Amino acid sequence: MQTIHSTCIAVIDDVLSGQNLPRAFAHYLPTDISASERGAIHDICYGVLRHLRLLDWQLDGVIEKPIKQYALRHLLRIALYQLRFTEAPVYAVVDEAVKTTATIDCEFAKGFVNALLRRLAQEPEQMPSDWEIKYSYPDWWVAEIKKNYRQHTEEILAAGNQHPPMTLRVNRRRTTRDAYQTLLHENEIDARIVGEDALQLIKPCNVQNLPRFYDGWVSVQDAGAQHAAHLLEVESGMRVLDACSAPGGKTTHILERAEVELIALDSDENRLLRVQQNLDRLQLRAQLMVADAADCASWWDGKVFDRILLDAPCSASGVVSRHPDSKWLRRSADIGAFAKTQQQLLSALWPLLKPGGLLLYATCSIFAEENQQCINAFLQASPAATIVPIEAQDRGTQNEDGWQLLPNANHLGFYYSRLQKK
C-alpha cells in the first residue's frame, strides 16, 4: 500500500537521480489524493531537499555502518526532517517510520529505525560549523556566493532555506492595492504592503480563498518579479516583446499597466498554455507564439519593438527557496552554459529594438556570470547599447550595469539591467 512516506521516498529518489520536482510529483502523486495528503507530501519533499546535507550529517554522526538500501536512507531523512523542522509529535513520527519499513521492503530494519529515531529525538541537535553542511548547499554554490557577496553570504544561504512568501499582485485595471488590502481584511486575511502593486500575505492560503481571484482582481507573483513591468516603463500604444514569457506573470503585469501590442514567446507549447490561462482569467489579450526567441527568422515579422523583456533562462539560484531541487540538479558547469545562452539571446534580440527603445534583461539568478558579467560582455560588443540606471526601490546590490536583488523576507533574488539603443 502506498503511504505518504513511501510516496515521498519515490519523489526524493527521483530528484536525486536527476528529475525535477514538478515532474517527480506528477509521476508519483496519486490522482485521488486529498488536499491534506498532497500538502504533507509537498512539505516533506521540499523540506528534505532544503536540508539534505544537514540531515545526512546528523544521521552519519550516529549510524555506525553505511546504509545500503536507498529507500531506508530516504525514510530516515524524512523522519529526521519531521523531528527537527516540524511540530509533529515524536511518537507519531517514529510510529509512521516504523510502519513504512514494511511498504519499502525494509521490515528487517524496524527495530533499528525505532531505536535510532528515539535516540535522535532525545539527544540535543548537533550543528556543523561549515556553511555548506549547515545550510545544505553544494560546495561550488557556496563558493560562488562567497566570491560575490562575502558580507551577505550566510544571510543569502539562510534565506534560500526559508519558505518563500506568498505575495499577490493587485490588478490595477480592477481595483487598487489599498482597496484590495481592505477586502482581504474583511475576509479575515491579513496582508502587508511590499510594493507598488504588491501585498504579502501574513499566512499563505489557497487561491480559492482569495476574494475575486477568479474575476481577475489579483495574481500570485513574487514582489521581486513585479519590478520587471515597472522597470520596462511601458506606455499605451507601444509594441512590446516578452521573449521568454511562460508562465506569464510578467506578461500579464505589463498588460495590466498599459494598452500595448504584446507578442509573448516561449519554446515550450505546454508552458505557453499556462500563459493563455493567466490571460483568460485576467481578461487580457496578447499574441502567443511557440518559438525559439533566438531564431528570429522563424517568427519575427520585421517590425521593431519599443520595449523588449528578456527574462532569460538561468540557474534559478535566486529562487532556490521555491525550487530546492535546483541545489542538487545544477552543476558548476551549468552556469557557463546558461551565460552562453543568455549572450546568444541578447545578441539575437537587440536588432529587433527600435532606436531609443528599452530592453530589460532579467534573471532569477544571483550568480555574477549570468548577470553583471553577461551584461558587461554584451556592452563591450554592442557600441549602440547604453545602460539606463535603475533607482533601487528595495535593498539589493546596485552596480553600474544593473540591480541585483538579494533574497530576503520580502522577495526572492532577481537581477535587472536596462539597456537603451542609442
C-alpha positions in Angstrom: 0.0 0.0 0.0 1.3 3.4 -0.9 1.7 5.8 2.0 2.7 9.4 2.4 6.2 8.4 3.4 6.6 5.8 0.6 5.4 8.4 -2.0 7.9 11.0 -0.6 10.7 8.4 -0.8 9.9 7.8 -4.5 9.8 11.6 -5.2 13.1 12.4 -3.4 14.9 9.5 -5.1 13.7 10.7 -8.5 15.0 14.2 -7.8 18.4 12.9 -6.6 18.6 10.8 -9.7 18.2 13.9 -11.9 14.5 14.6 -12.2 13.0 18.0 -11.2 10.3 18.2 -8.5 7.3 19.1 -10.7 7.8 16.0 -12.9 8.5 13.8 -9.9 5.3 14.9 -8.3 3.4 14.4 -11.5 4.7 10.9 -11.8 4.2 9.7 -8.2 1.3 11.6 -6.6 -1.9 9.6 -6.9 -4.7 11.5 -8.7 -7.2 10.7 -5.9 -5.1 12.1 -3.1 -6.7 14.5 -0.6 -5.6 18.1 -0.3 -4.1 17.5 3.2 -2.1 14.5 2.0 -0.8 16.4 -1.0 0.2 19.2 1.3 2.0 16.8 3.6 3.9 15.2 0.7 4.9 18.6 -0.6 6.1 19.8 2.8 8.2 16.7 3.4 9.8 16.6 -0.1 10.6 20.3 -0.1 11.9 20.2 3.5 14.2 17.2 2.9 15.7 18.7 -0.2 16.2 22.1 1.5 18.1 20.5 4.4 19.6 17.4 2.8 23.3 17.7 3.7 22.5 18.7 7.3 20.1 15.7 7.7 22.8 13.4 6.3 25.5 14.9 8.5 23.3 14.4 11.6 22.4 10.8 10.6 26.0 9.9 9.8 27.0 11.1 13.3 25.0 8.3 15.0 24.9 5.5 12.4 27.8 3.1 12.7 27.5 1.3 9.4 26.6 2.7 6.0 23.0 2.1 4.9 22.9 0.3 1.5 19.2 0.5 0.9 18.4 3.8 -0.7 14.7 3.7 0.4 15.7 3.2 4.0 18.2 6.2 3.8 15.4 8.4 2.4 13.0 7.2 5.2 15.4 8.2 7.9 16.0 11.6 6.2 12.2 12.1 6.1 11.7 11.2 9.8 14.7 13.3 10.9 13.3 16.3 9.0 10.0 15.9 10.8 11.7 15.7 14.1 13.9 18.7 13.6 11.8 21.1 11.5 8.2 20.3 12.1 5.9 20.2 15.1 4.9 16.6 14.5 4.8 14.6 17.8 7.8 12.3 18.3 5.7 9.2 18.8 3.8 9.8 15.6 7.0 10.3 13.5 8.6 7.2 14.9 5.5 5.1 14.6 4.9 6.1 10.9 8.5 5.5 10.0 8.5 2.0 11.6 5.3 1.2 9.7 6.7 2.4 6.4 9.6 -0.1 6.6 7.1 -2.7 5.6 5.9 -0.8 2.5 9.5 -0.3 1.2 10.8 -3.9 1.7 12.8 -2.9 4.7 10.8 -4.5 7.5 14.0 -6.2 8.8 15.1 -2.6 9.9 12.0 -1.9 12.1 14.0 -2.2 15.4 16.9 -0.2 14.0 14.6 2.6 12.8 12.7 2.8 16.1 15.8 2.9 18.3 17.7 5.4 16.0 14.9 7.9 15.8 14.1 7.8 19.5 17.8 8.4 20.2 17.9 11.4 17.8 14.7 12.8 19.4 16.2 12.7 22.9 19.7 14.0 22.1 20.5 17.7 21.6 20.7 18.7 17.9 24.2 18.9 16.7 25.1 21.7 14.2 28.2 21.8 12.0 30.3 25.0 11.5 30.6 24.6 7.8 28.0 26.6 5.9 27.9 24.1 3.1 26.5 21.5 5.5 24.7 23.7 7.9 22.6 25.3 5.1 22.8 22.3 2.8 24.3 23.6 -0.5 26.9 22.1 -2.9 30.4 23.3 -2.1 30.7 25.1 -5.5 27.4 27.0 -4.9 28.6 28.4 -1.6 32.0 29.3 -3.1 30.2 31.3 -5.9 28.2 33.3 -3.4 31.2 33.9 -1.1 33.1 35.2 -4.2 30.4 37.8 -5.0 28.7 38.6 -1.7 31.1 37.9 1.1 29.4 40.2 3.6 26.0 38.7 2.8 26.9 35.0 2.3 25.3 33.5 5.4 22.2 35.7 5.0 21.7 34.6 1.4 22.2 30.9 2.3 19.7 31.1 5.2 17.1 32.9 3.0 17.3 30.2 0.5 16.1 27.6 3.0 13.0 29.6 4.2 9.5 29.0 3.0 9.0 31.6 0.2 6.5 34.4 0.9 3.1 34.3 -0.8 2.8 37.7 -2.5 -0.1 39.0 -4.5 -0.1 41.4 -7.4 -3.2 43.6 -7.5 -4.6 44.1 -11.0 -4.8 47.9 -11.2 -7.4 47.5 -14.0 -9.8 46.1 -11.5 -9.0 47.8 -8.1 -6.2 49.4 -6.1 -3.7 47.8 -3.8 -5.1 49.6 -0.7 -8.7 48.7 -1.6 -7.8 45.1 -2.1 -5.9 45.0 1.2 -9.1 46.2 2.9 -11.1 43.5 1.1 -8.6 40.9 2.3 -9.0 42.2 5.9 -12.8 41.9 5.6 -12.3 38.3 4.6 -10.0 37.7 7.7 -6.8 37.5 5.6 -4.0 39.7 6.8 -1.5 41.2 4.3 1.2 43.9 4.3 2.3 46.2 1.5 5.6 45.2 0.0 5.5 47.0 -3.4 3.6 49.4 -5.7 1.1 46.6 -6.6 2.2 44.0 -4.1 0.7 42.6 -1.0 2.3 39.9 1.0 0.1 37.5 3.0 1.0 37.1 6.6 -0.2 33.5 6.3 -0.3 31.7 2.9 -3.7 30.4 1.8 -5.3 28.6 -1.2 -6.1 31.0 -4.1 -9.7 29.7 -3.8 -9.9 31.7 -0.6 -8.8 35.0 -2.2 -11.7 37.3 -2.9 -12.4 37.9 -6.6 -9.3 35.9 -7.6 -11.3 34.2 -10.4 -12.6 37.6 -11.5 -9.0 38.6 -12.2 -8.5 41.1 -9.4 -5.3 39.6 -8.2 -2.5 37.2 -9.2 0.2 35.4 -7.2 3.6 36.8 -8.1 6.8 37.4 -6.0 7.4 41.1 -5.2 10.9 40.9 -6.8 9.4 39.7 -10.0 6.9 42.5 -10.0 9.7 45.0 -10.6 10.1 43.9 -14.2 6.9 45.6 -15.5 7.7 48.8 -13.6 11.3 49.0 -15.0 10.1 48.4 -18.5 8.2 51.7 -18.4 5.6 50.6 -21.0 3.1 53.2 -22.3 -0.1 52.6 -24.2 0.3 52.3 -28.0 3.8 50.6 -27.7 4.8 47.4 -29.4 6.3 45.0 -26.8 8.1 41.7 -26.9 8.1 39.3 -24.0 10.8 36.9 -25.3 10.6 34.1 -22.7 7.1 34.6 -21.3 6.0 31.4 -19.5 4.3 31.1 -17.1 3.0 34.6 -17.8 3.4 36.6 -14.6 5.4 39.4 -16.2 3.4 39.2 -19.4 0.1 39.9 -17.7 1.6 42.6 -15.4 2.7 44.5 -18.5 -0.8 44.3 -19.9 -2.3 45.4 -16.7 -0.3 48.6 -16.8 -0.9 49.8 -20.4 -2.7 49.1 -23.6 0.1 47.7 -25.7 0.5 45.3 -28.7 2.3 42.4 -27.0 3.9 39.3 -28.5 4.7 36.6 -26.0 7.1 33.8 -27.0 8.1 30.5 -25.4 9.8 27.5 -26.8 7.6 25.1 -24.8 4.0 24.7 -26.0 2.7 23.3 -22.7 4.2 26.2 -20.8 2.7 28.7 -23.2 -0.7 27.2 -22.3 -0.2 28.5 -18.8 0.3 32.0 -20.2 -3.0 31.7 -22.1 -4.8 30.5 -18.9 -3.5 33.5 -17.0 -4.5 35.9 -19.8 -8.0 34.3 -19.9 -8.5 34.7 -16.1 -7.4 38.3 -16.2 -9.3 39.1 -19.4 -6.2 40.3 -21.2 -5.0 39.7 -24.8 -1.6 39.0 -26.3 -0.3 37.2 -29.4 1.3 34.0 -28.2 3.8 32.1 -30.3 5.7 28.9 -29.8 9.2 29.8 -30.9 12.8 29.9 -30.1 13.4 33.6 -29.3 17.0 33.4 -30.6 15.8 32.1 -34.0 14.2 35.4 -35.1 13.9 34.4 -38.7 11.3 31.7 -37.7 8.9 34.1 -36.0 9.7 37.9 -36.4 7.6 39.9 -38.9 10.3 42.6 -39.4 8.5 45.3 -37.2 10.7 46.7 -34.5 9.7 46.8 -30.8 9.5 49.8 -28.4 10.2 47.5 -25.5 11.7 44.1 -25.1 11.6 42.0 -22.0 14.3 39.2 -21.9 13.6 37.1 -18.9 16.4 34.8 -19.7 16.8 31.1 -18.8 19.1 30.9 -15.9 20.3 28.8 -12.9 17.4 30.0 -10.7 19.9 30.5 -7.9 17.9 33.4 -6.6 14.7 31.5 -6.2 16.1 28.3 -4.6 13.7 28.6 -1.6 10.9 27.9 -4.2 12.9 25.3 -6.1 15.1 23.5 -3.6 15.7 20.7 -6.1 17.9 23.1 -8.1 20.5 22.7 -5.4 21.0 19.1 -6.4 20.2 19.3 -10.1 22.6 22.1 -11.0 26.3 21.6 -11.7 29.0 24.3 -11.7 29.5 23.9 -15.4 25.8 24.7 -16.0 26.4 28.4 -15.1 28.7 28.9 -18.1 26.2 27.2 -20.3 23.4 29.4 -19.2 25.6 32.5 -19.7 26.3 31.4 -23.3 22.6 31.1 -24.0 21.9 34.5 -22.4 24.5 36.1 -24.6 23.0 34.5 -27.7 19.6 35.8 -26.8 20.8 39.3 -26.2 22.6 39.4 -29.5 19.7 37.9 -31.4 17.0 40.2 -29.9 19.0 43.5 -29.9 18.4 44.2 -33.6 14.7 44.0 -33.0 14.7 47.0 -30.7 14.0 50.4 -32.3 16.4 53.3 -31.7 15.6 54.9 -28.3 13.8 51.7 -27.2 14.5 49.8 -23.9 15.5 46.2 -23.5 15.1 44.9 -19.9 17.4 42.0 -19.2 16.1 39.9 -16.2 17.1 36.7 -14.4 16.2 35.0 -11.2 19.8 34.3 -10.5 22.3 35.8 -8.1 25.4 34.4 -9.9 27.5 37.2 -11.4 28.4 35.2 -14.5 24.8 35.2 -15.6 24.2 38.8 -14.6 26.8 41.5 -14.3 29.4 39.7 -16.4 26.9 38.8 -19.1 25.8 42.5 -19.4 29.3 43.8 -19.4 30.3 41.4 -22.2 27.3 42.5 -24.2 28.1 46.2 -23.8 31.6 45.7 -25.0 30.4 44.0 -28.1 27.5 46.5 -28.7 28.5 50.1 -29.1 24.9 51.2 -29.7 23.9 49.9 -26.2 23.9 52.1 -23.1 22.8 51.4 -19.5 19.8 53.2 -18.1 20.4 53.5 -14.4 17.9 51.9 -12.0 16.9 53.7 -8.9 16.6 50.9 -6.3 13.3 50.6 -4.6 14.4 47.9 -2.2 17.5 46.6 -0.6 19.9 45.0 -3.0 23.3 45.4 -4.7 23.5 48.2 -7.3 26.2 48.2 -9.9 26.9 50.4 -12.9 25.4 47.6 -15.0 22.1 47.0 -13.2 20.4 46.0 -10.0 20.9 42.7 -8.1 18.1 42.0 -5.6 19.3 39.5 -2.9 16.7 37.1 -1.4 15.1 38.2 1.9 11.8 38.1 3.7 10.2 40.4 1.2 11.2 38.8 -2.1 13.3 36.3 -3.8 16.6 37.0 -5.7 16.4 38.8 -9.1 18.7 40.7 -11.4 17.7 43.6 -13.7 19.6 45.6 -16.3 18.1 48.2 -18.6 19.7 48.7 -22.0 18.8 51.6 -24.3 19.6 51.6 -28.0 21.3 54.9 -28.9 
